[in-house]
């Protein structure tokens, strides 16, 4: 009986090496994808804050006064802001940020220190506003009015 000694297939070591390489590539891909999602959310929040900021600037110019904050003038008390003075004449609706939080408006001129006094903010992914002035930003996304 003559047998041909041919090897067909892969050894266990070769299979393990391929599986490890595929796992590493998948891990890198998932990490990269997650980072892209976070950057997309930040870009959306920046765009929304800019849109709200511009609507408030138009309101201030045309009405000659500051927008009234409905529940509280101080965004750091985390009062939800419905912007009754802006909707629907200056902006169609007040969106929620990409993390599901309400945008906040600080119309109180004594809250901020220095030339930048009132602001529009997203609390960012953390959900808590920590930006009490221009220098302190945390994960918040804010635009400040120069009064």
C-alpha positions, 0 to 999 in steps of 0.5 A: 500500500503506497500512501502519498504524503500530502499535507492539506489544510492548515496547522492549529498554530496557523489558524490561531495566528490568523484568528488573533490578527483578525481580532486585532483588526476588528478591535482597531476598527471598532475603536476607530468607529466609536471615535468617529461617532463621538466626533460626529455628535460633537460636530452636530452639537457645535452646529446646533449651538451656532444656529441657536447663537445666530437666532439669538443675535438676530432677535437681539438686533431686531427686537432691541433686547435680550432673549428671556430665559423661561425658567431661570436666567442661569444655565448653571442651575440647569433649567430647561430653556424653551426659548419662547421669544425665539420660536417660531420667528427666529428659529423653527424649534429648539433641538435636543443635543446629540446626547439627549439633553436640552440646550441651555441659555444663560441670559443673566449678565452677572453669571459670566465673568468679564466681557463674555456674559451670556451664553448658549451651551450643550452640556456635552456627553457628561450631561452637566454644564461645567463651563462657567466662563470662556477659559473653563470648557470641560466637555461642554460646547458653548458660545459666549455673547460679548455684551 
